[in-house]
Amino acid sequence: MKIVIAPDSFKDSLSAQGVAEAIALGLAQIWPQATLVKCPMADGGEGTVESILDACEGQLRRTRVRGPLGAPVEAAWGWLPHNHTAIIEMAEASGLQLVPPGQRDACISSTFGTGELIRAALDAGAQRVILAIGGSATNDAGAGAMQALGVKLLDAQGQTLVPGGLALAQLARLDLTDLDPRLAHVRFDIAADVNNPLCGPHGASAIFGPQKGASPAQVQQLDQALGHFAEVCAQALGKDVRDEPGSGAAGGLGFAAKAFLGARFQAGVEVVAELVGLADAVKGADLLITGEGRFDAQTLRGKTPFGVARIAKQNGVPVIVIAGTLGEGYQELYGHGIDAAFAVTSGPMSLEQACAEAPRLLRERATDIARVWRIAAKP
């Protein structure tokens, strides 16, 4: 019997690798002779680098960069030497978790540090860069990242703009003279599940600005500033991508990645699945078990269990989810390749206790599933 174990991490509890190992231990109690294939997964958000490195035996590197408000931070990123691929989580350099709630300011936060990580990848000899762009603290349309890569943003007096999205309202012209020439020879892939445009009522500022500290008045100012930036970029680059799906991702970093780097957008789970070889792993499998911390209707928006189930179903493999909790609307996933879903807890339990006892709970649920499956398989 062959079982593929392809879960996401359980936030604040276990990494995807830890979840996979706990499930494997539970299954092995009932099926000691089974072939258990562990494929830790992610969907482009937190844990993407870790999952890919665990599966691909890559290297974890660290680079000191400028954080979202300018203070230095130590940012981790992944390196796959066999195919010269860098995996960068922009949240490591420009993430919301780096800024205390009382200090969050969407007007001045910058993606400069993310650009520095890209530059570090270029220095390492990257031929492909995968940007996972969830969890940003920024709303600068990726302008800071482009500055780190050599683009000059100048006002009417020829002075360099200060960091942040609000300053883009003062942009008069771009100077591309010092844009790193190595970028033209690198493939950029964006791992994201956000399809918002850059501007407007569904744009970066309106939808994501408030959680980054923007007031209603600042949301309007930022939206106008980003629109102005897009206009200047269109004149300089000869193309306008502000309305393309995903341009509003990560406070508009998606816009800069498309406009300046020619980046291709993919669902994060698809990027991870490709790198870890999930499609090959599920061939000939009898069962696939996946999971995430909270399994609900939002999972349909490209989260790990949804993406994993699509690949499994292409190969006729049944899929079972083990989740921290089953939230509202999780039954909708039964029409999208999920055959059954189970929560890890077996009774009343606080979130803190569930997180602390996650390895045991996962083992127990996996064992329960194996017992039921064994009964169902009997003639």
C-alpha positions as CSV (number, residue, x, y, z in Angstrom):
1,M,0.0,0.0,0.0
2,K,1.3,3.5,-0.9
3,I,0.1,6.6,0.9
4,V,1.2,10.1,0.1
5,I,1.2,12.6,3.0
6,A,1.2,16.2,1.7
7,P,0.0,18.6,4.4
8,D,0.6,22.3,5.0
9,S,2.0,23.6,8.3
10,F,-0.3,24.1,11.3
11,K,0.4,27.7,12.2
12,D,1.9,28.3,15.6
13,S,2.2,24.6,16.1
14,L,4.0,22.4,13.6
15,S,5.9,22.8,10.3
16,A,4.6,21.0,7.3
17,Q,7.4,18.5,7.8
18,G,6.4,18.0,11.4
19,V,2.7,17.4,10.5
20,A,3.7,14.9,7.8
21,E,6.0,13.0,10.3
22,A,3.2,12.9,12.9
23,I,0.7,11.5,10.4
24,A,3.2,9.0,9.2
25,L,3.8,7.7,12.7
26,G,0.0,7.2,13.2
27,L,-0.5,5.4,9.9
28,A,2.5,3.1,10.6
29,Q,0.8,1.8,13.7
30,I,-1.8,0.1,11.5
31,W,0.1,-0.3,8.3
32,P,3.7,-1.0,9.3
33,Q,4.5,-2.3,5.8
34,A,3.0,0.6,3.9
35,T,5.1,2.9,1.7
36,L,4.6,6.3,3.2
37,V,5.7,9.2,1.0
38,K,6.1,12.5,2.8
39,C,5.7,15.7,0.7
40,P,5.5,18.7,3.0
41,M,3.6,21.4,1.2
42,A,2.8,25.1,1.3
43,D,0.7,27.6,-0.7
44,G,3.0,30.5,-1.1
45,G,2.6,31.9,2.4
46,E,4.5,31.4,5.6
47,G,6.5,28.1,5.5
48,T,7.0,28.0,1.7
49,V,10.8,28.1,1.9
50,E,10.9,25.5,4.7
51,S,8.6,23.1,2.9
52,I,10.5,23.3,-0.4
53,L,13.9,22.9,1.3
54,D,12.7,19.9,3.3
55,A,11.5,18.1,0.2
56,C,14.3,19.1,-2.2
57,E,17.3,19.0,0.2
58,G,18.1,22.6,-0.5
59,Q,20.1,25.1,1.5
60,L,18.8,27.7,4.0
61,R,20.6,31.0,3.6
62,R,20.4,34.2,5.6
63,T,20.9,37.8,4.5
64,R,20.9,41.0,6.5
65,V,18.5,43.4,4.8
66,R,16.4,46.5,5.4
67,G,13.1,45.7,7.1
68,P,9.7,47.3,6.2
69,L,10.4,50.4,8.3
70,G,14.1,50.6,7.7
71,A,15.5,48.7,10.7
72,P,17.8,45.8,9.7
73,V,16.5,42.3,9.8
74,E,18.0,38.9,9.3
75,A,16.0,37.3,6.4
76,A,16.1,33.6,5.5
77,W,15.7,32.4,2.0
78,G,16.2,29.1,0.2
79,W,18.7,28.0,-2.4
80,L,18.4,24.9,-4.6
81,P,22.0,24.5,-6.0
82,H,21.1,21.7,-8.5
83,N,18.9,24.0,-10.6
84,H,20.1,27.5,-9.5
85,T,16.8,28.4,-8.0
86,A,16.2,30.8,-5.2
87,I,13.0,30.7,-3.1
88,I,12.2,34.0,-1.4
89,E,9.4,34.7,1.1
90,M,9.0,38.5,0.9
91,A,7.5,38.4,4.4
92,E,11.0,37.5,5.7
93,A,12.2,41.0,4.7
94,S,9.0,43.0,4.4
95,G,6.4,41.1,6.4
96,L,3.7,42.3,8.7
97,Q,5.1,40.1,11.5
98,L,8.2,42.3,11.6
99,V,6.2,45.3,12.7
100,P,4.5,45.6,16.1
101,P,0.8,46.4,15.7
102,G,1.2,49.9,17.1
103,Q,3.9,50.8,14.6
104,R,2.3,49.6,11.3
105,D,2.3,52.3,8.7
106,A,1.2,51.5,5.2
107,C,2.3,55.0,4.0
108,I,6.0,54.6,4.7
109,S,6.7,50.8,4.8
110,S,8.9,49.6,2.0
111,T,9.8,46.5,0.1
112,F,13.4,47.5,-0.2
113,G,14.6,44.5,1.8
114,T,12.8,42.1,-0.6
115,G,14.8,43.7,-3.4
116,E,17.9,43.1,-1.4
117,L,17.0,39.4,-1.1
118,I,16.6,39.2,-4.9
119,R,20.0,40.9,-5.3
120,A,21.5,38.2,-3.0
121,A,19.9,35.5,-5.2
122,L,21.5,37.1,-8.2
123,D,24.9,37.2,-6.5
124,A,24.5,33.4,-5.8
125,G,24.0,32.8,-9.5
126,A,20.2,32.3,-9.6
127,Q,18.7,31.4,-12.9
128,R,15.2,31.3,-11.4
129,V,13.7,33.2,-8.5
130,I,10.4,32.1,-6.9
131,L,8.8,34.9,-4.9
132,A,6.3,33.9,-2.3
133,I,4.5,37.2,-1.6
134,G,2.0,36.7,1.2
135,G,2.0,38.5,4.5
136,S,3.4,41.9,3.5
137,A,3.6,45.0,5.7
138,T,3.9,47.2,2.6
139,N,1.8,49.2,0.2
140,D,4.5,50.7,-2.1
141,A,3.6,48.8,-5.3
142,G,7.1,47.1,-5.1
143,A,8.8,50.5,-5.6
144,G,11.2,49.8,-2.8
145,A,12.2,46.4,-4.2
146,M,13.0,48.1,-7.5
147,Q,15.0,50.8,-5.9
148,A,17.2,48.0,-4.3
149,L,17.7,46.6,-7.7
150,G,18.9,49.9,-9.2
151,V,15.8,51.8,-10.3
152,K,15.9,55.5,-9.3
153,L,12.6,57.2,-8.4
154,L,12.9,60.9,-8.8
155,D,10.7,63.9,-8.0
156,A,10.4,67.0,-10.1
157,Q,13.6,68.4,-8.5
158,G,15.5,65.3,-9.4
159,Q,15.7,64.1,-5.8
160,T,15.2,60.5,-4.7
161,L,11.9,59.8,-3.2
162,V,11.6,58.7,0.5
163,P,10.4,55.2,1.1
164,G,6.8,54.2,1.1
165,G,3.7,54.2,-1.1
166,L,2.6,57.7,-0.2
167,A,5.7,59.3,-1.6
168,L,4.9,57.8,-5.0
169,A,2.5,60.7,-5.5
170,Q,5.6,62.9,-5.9
171,L,7.2,60.7,-8.6
172,A,8.2,62.6,-11.7
173,R,10.3,60.1,-13.6
174,L,12.1,56.8,-13.4
175,D,15.8,56.4,-14.1
176,L,16.5,52.8,-15.2
177,T,20.2,53.3,-16.1
178,D,21.4,51.3,-13.1
179,L,18.8,48.6,-13.1
180,D,20.7,45.3,-12.5
181,P,21.3,43.8,-16.0
182,R,21.3,40.3,-14.5
183,L,17.5,40.5,-14.0
184,A,17.0,40.1,-17.8
185,H,18.4,36.6,-17.7
186,V,16.4,35.3,-14.7
187,R,13.0,33.6,-14.7
188,F,10.7,35.1,-12.0
189,D,7.7,33.1,-10.7
190,I,5.3,34.6,-8.2
191,A,3.6,32.2,-5.8
192,A,0.4,33.8,-4.6
193,D,-3.3,33.2,-4.3
194,V,-4.3,36.9,-4.6
195,N,-5.8,38.2,-7.9
196,N,-6.5,41.8,-7.0
197,P,-5.6,44.6,-9.4
198,L,-3.3,47.3,-8.2
199,C,-5.8,50.1,-7.8
200,G,-9.5,50.8,-7.2
201,P,-12.1,49.4,-4.8
202,H,-10.6,45.9,-5.0
203,G,-7.0,47.1,-5.2
204,A,-4.0,46.8,-2.8
205,S,-4.7,49.9,-0.8
206,A,-8.5,49.4,-0.4
207,I,-8.4,45.7,0.5
208,F,-5.2,45.3,2.4
209,G,-4.2,48.8,3.4
210,P,-6.3,48.9,6.6
211,Q,-4.6,45.8,8.1
212,K,-1.3,47.5,7.6
213,G,-2.2,50.6,9.5
214,A,-3.8,52.8,6.8
215,S,-6.8,55.0,7.8
216,P,-9.7,55.5,5.4
217,A,-8.2,58.8,4.3
218,Q,-4.8,57.2,3.8
219,V,-6.3,54.4,1.8
220,Q,-7.6,57.0,-0.7
221,Q,-4.2,58.8,-0.8
222,L,-2.3,55.5,-1.3
223,D,-4.6,54.4,-4.0
224,Q,-4.0,57.6,-5.9
225,A,-0.3,57.4,-5.3
226,L,-0.1,53.9,-6.6
227,G,-2.1,54.8,-9.6
228,H,0.3,57.7,-10.4
229,F,3.2,55.3,-10.0
230,A,1.6,52.9,-12.5
231,E,1.1,55.7,-15.0
232,V,4.7,56.8,-14.8
233,C,5.8,53.1,-15.1
234,A,3.6,52.6,-18.2
235,Q,5.2,55.6,-19.9
236,A,8.7,54.4,-19.1
237,L,8.3,50.7,-19.8
238,G,5.8,50.8,-22.6
239,K,3.3,48.5,-20.9
240,D,0.6,48.9,-18.3
241,V,-0.1,46.0,-16.0
242,R,-2.0,47.7,-13.1
243,D,-5.3,46.0,-13.9
244,E,-3.9,42.5,-14.4
245,P,-4.9,39.9,-11.8
246,G,-2.3,39.8,-9.0
247,S,-0.9,43.2,-9.5
248,G,-2.3,44.2,-6.1
249,A,-0.7,41.2,-4.3
250,A,1.6,42.1,-1.4
251,G,0.7,45.8,-1.4
252,G,1.4,46.0,-5.1
253,L,4.7,44.0,-5.2
254,G,2.9,41.9,-7.8
255,F,2.7,45.0,-10.0
256,A,6.4,45.7,-9.9
257,A,7.2,42.0,-10.4
258,K,5.1,41.9,-13.6
259,A,6.1,45.3,-14.9
260,F,9.9,45.3,-14.3
261,L,10.7,41.6,-14.0
262,G,8.3,39.9,-16.4
263,A,7.2,37.6,-13.6
264,R,4.7,34.8,-14.1
265,F,2.0,34.3,-11.6
266,Q,1.0,30.8,-10.3
267,A,-1.0,29.6,-7.4
268,G,1.5,29.1,-4.6
269,V,0.5,25.5,-4.1
270,E,1.2,24.7,-7.7
271,V,4.7,26.1,-7.5
272,V,5.4,24.1,-4.4
273,A,3.9,21.0,-5.9
274,E,6.1,21.3,-9.0
275,L,9.3,21.6,-6.9
276,V,8.5,18.8,-4.5
277,G,7.4,16.5,-7.3
278,L,3.9,15.8,-6.0
279,A,2.5,14.8,-9.3
280,D,5.0,12.0,-9.6
281,A,4.6,11.0,-6.0
282,V,0.8,10.4,-6.3
283,K,1.2,8.0,-9.2
284,G,0.2,4.6,-8.1
285,A,-0.9,5.8,-4.6
286,D,-3.8,4.2,-2.8
287,L,-4.5,7.3,-0.7
288,L,-3.4,10.9,-0.1
289,I,-3.7,12.6,3.2
290,T,-3.3,16.4,3.4
291,G,-4.2,19.0,6.0
292,E,-3.9,22.5,7.3
293,G,-4.6,24.4,10.6
294,R,-8.1,25.6,9.6
295,F,-10.1,23.9,6.8
296,D,-13.1,25.9,5.7
297,A,-14.6,27.5,2.6
298,Q,-11.6,29.8,2.3
299,T,-9.5,26.7,1.4
300,L,-11.2,27.0,-2.1
301,R,-9.1,30.1,-2.7
302,G,-6.1,28.1,-3.6
303,K,-4.9,26.8,-0.3
304,T,-2.9,23.6,0.1
305,P,-5.6,21.0,0.5
306,F,-7.5,22.3,-2.6
307,G,-4.4,22.3,-4.8
308,V,-3.2,18.9,-3.6
309,A,-6.7,17.4,-4.2
310,R,-6.7,18.6,-7.8
311,I,-3.4,16.8,-8.5
312,A,-4.6,13.7,-6.6
313,K,-7.8,13.5,-8.5
314,Q,-6.0,13.7,-11.9
315,N,-4.5,10.3,-10.9
316,G,-7.7,8.9,-9.3
317,V,-6.3,9.0,-5.8
318,P,-8.8,9.5,-2.9
319,V,-8.0,12.4,-0.5
320,I,-8.6,12.8,3.2
321,V,-8.0,16.0,5.2
322,I,-6.8,16.2,8.8
323,A,-7.2,19.7,10.1
324,G,-6.8,21.6,13.3
325,T,-10.4,22.7,13.0
326,L,-13.2,22.3,10.5
327,G,-14.6,25.8,9.8
328,E,-17.8,27.1,8.2
329,G,-18.4,25.8,4.7
330,Y,-15.7,23.1,4.7
331,Q,-18.3,20.7,3.1
332,E,-18.0,22.7,-0.1
333,L,-14.6,21.1,-0.7
334,Y,-16.3,17.7,-1.1
335,G,-17.2,18.8,-4.6
336,H,-13.6,19.6,-5.3
337,G,-11.7,16.4,-4.8
338,I,-11.8,16.0,-1.0
339,D,-13.4,12.7,0.0
340,A,-13.5,13.2,3.8
341,A,-12.2,15.6,6.5
342,F,-11.5,15.2,10.2
343,A,-10.5,17.6,13.0
344,V,-7.6,16.6,15.2
345,T,-9.4,17.3,18.5
346,S,-11.6,14.6,20.1
347,G,-13.2,16.9,22.7
348,P,-13.3,20.4,24.2
349,M,-9.8,21.8,24.1
350,S,-8.2,25.3,24.1
351,L,-6.3,26.5,21.1
352,E,-3.1,26.6,23.2
353,Q,-3.6,23.0,24.3
354,A,-4.3,21.8,20.8
355,C,-1.2,23.5,19.5
356,A,0.9,22.0,22.2
357,E,-0.5,18.5,21.7
358,A,-0.6,18.6,17.9
359,P,1.8,15.8,17.3
360,R,-0.1,13.4,19.5
361,L,-3.5,14.5,18.1
362,L,-2.3,14.0,14.5
363,R,-0.9,10.6,15.3
364,E,-4.2,9.5,16.8
365,R,-6.4,10.8,14.0
366,A,-4.1,9.2,11.4
367,T,-4.4,5.9,13.3
368,D,-8.2,6.2,13.5
369,I,-8.4,6.9,9.7
370,A,-6.2,3.9,9.0
371,R,-8.4,1.6,11.1
372,V,-11.6,2.8,9.3
373,W,-9.9,2.4,5.9
374,R,-8.8,-1.1,6.8
375,I,-12.3,-2.1,7.7
376,A,-13.7,-0.6,4.5
377,A,-11.1,-2.4,2.4
378,K,-12.1,-5.8,3.7
379,P,-14.1,-7.9,1.2
